[in-house]
């Protein structure tokens, strides 16, 4: 069986603010997806590799910050990205915490009110 998750979307209200937050926290560039009815900025992805691609999405009638799905981003050391989240307008909901043999996790809230998870092995 392959990994079941293939895509994620993080809904936002203020795209420039949300885009700046994610690009700064994860030190990457989002790419505009032009052939959609809504405004979408995708995270870097390679279709042939394992793992889920995803995008920030601004869609009429869909609010940010009220969902019940938690997306975890892979990090070298999740404490670094948690600190970057706080420096870039978000806040840390749960500091880096051991999850035993599975490594470490932290929870942060982005500029749009969405909670995201950070995971690292060290």
QUITAZI-V451305 format. One record per residue. RES is the residue in one small letter. PHI is phi in whole degrees, 0 to 359 (* if undefined). OMEGA is omega in degrees with one decimal (* if undefined). Layout:
res=RES phi=PHI omega=OMEGA
res=RES phi=PHI omega=OMEGA
This chain:
res=x phi=* omega=176.7
res=x phi=274 omega=175.4
res=x phi=299 omega=-172.1
res=x phi=286 omega=-178.0
res=x phi=270 omega=-177.8
res=x phi=241 omega=-176.2
res=x phi=201 omega=172.2
res=x phi=220 omega=174.9
res=x phi=227 omega=176.2
res=x phi=246 omega=-175.6
res=x phi=280 omega=-174.6
res=x phi=226 omega=174.9
res=x phi=254 omega=-178.3
res=x phi=244 omega=-174.0
res=x phi=299 omega=180.0
res=x phi=301 omega=-179.9
res=x phi=293 omega=-179.2
res=x phi=295 omega=179.3
res=x phi=299 omega=178.8
res=x phi=297 omega=179.8
res=x phi=300 omega=-175.7
res=x phi=292 omega=177.9
res=x phi=295 omega=-179.9
res=x phi=286 omega=-177.1
res=x phi=297 omega=-175.1
res=x phi=258 omega=177.3
res=x phi=50 omega=179.8
res=x phi=216 omega=176.7
res=x phi=244 omega=175.0
res=x phi=275 omega=-177.7
res=x phi=246 omega=179.9
res=x phi=294 omega=173.3
res=x phi=261 omega=-170.2
res=x phi=276 omega=-172.4
res=x phi=265 omega=178.0
res=x phi=234 omega=178.6
res=x phi=287 omega=-179.5
res=x phi=255 omega=177.3
res=x phi=277 omega=-178.1
res=x phi=227 omega=175.6
res=x phi=236 omega=-173.6
res=x phi=272 omega=170.7
res=x phi=287 omega=177.8
res=x phi=304 omega=-179.7
res=x phi=207 omega=174.6
res=x phi=235 omega=-173.7
res=x phi=299 omega=-176.5
res=x phi=277 omega=-174.7
res=x phi=261 omega=177.0
res=x phi=288 omega=178.8
res=x phi=120 omega=-174.9
res=x phi=258 omega=168.7
res=x phi=274 omega=179.4
res=x phi=188 omega=-174.9
res=x phi=209 omega=164.4
res=x phi=280 omega=-175.7
res=x phi=226 omega=170.7
res=x phi=247 omega=-175.7
res=x phi=231 omega=177.1
res=x phi=308 omega=175.3
res=x phi=85 omega=179.2
res=x phi=246 omega=-177.8
res=x phi=271 omega=175.5
res=x phi=269 omega=170.0
res=x phi=81 omega=-176.7
res=x phi=238 omega=-176.9
res=x phi=267 omega=-178.6
res=x phi=243 omega=178.4
res=x phi=253 omega=-179.7
res=x phi=246 omega=178.0
res=x phi=264 omega=176.2
res=x phi=256 omega=175.1
res=x phi=260 omega=177.5
res=x phi=282 omega=-177.7
res=x phi=225 omega=172.1
res=x phi=291 omega=176.8
res=x phi=216 omega=-171.7
res=x phi=299 omega=176.2
res=x phi=295 omega=-179.9
res=x phi=294 omega=-179.8
res=x phi=292 omega=176.4
res=x phi=298 omega=177.7
res=x phi=296 omega=177.7
res=x phi=296 omega=178.1
res=x phi=301 omega=179.7
res=x phi=295 omega=179.2
res=x phi=289 omega=-174.1
res=x phi=249 omega=171.8
res=x phi=99 omega=176.0
res=x phi=265 omega=173.2
res=x phi=211 omega=-179.0
res=x phi=272 omega=177.9
res=x phi=272 omega=176.9
res=x phi=217 omega=178.9
res=x phi=298 omega=177.8
res=x phi=310 omega=-175.6
res=x phi=225 omega=176.8
res=x phi=290 omega=171.4
res=x phi=239 omega=176.3
res=x phi=63 omega=-176.7
res=x phi=296 omega=-177.8
res=x phi=268 omega=176.5
res=x phi=104 omega=-174.6
res=x phi=222 omega=176.4
res=x phi=219 omega=172.1
res=x phi=217 omega=177.5
res=x phi=239 omega=177.5
res=x phi=230 omega=176.4
res=x phi=246 omega=-178.1
res=x phi=280 omega=-177.9
res=x phi=291 omega=-178.4
res=x phi=257 omega=-179.7
res=x phi=90 omega=178.7
res=x phi=272 omega=172.9
res=x phi=276 omega=175.1
res=x phi=231 omega=177.6
res=x phi=258 omega=175.2
res=x phi=237 omega=-178.9
res=x phi=230 omega=173.8
res=x phi=213 omega=177.7
res=x phi=271 omega=177.4
res=x phi=234 omega=*
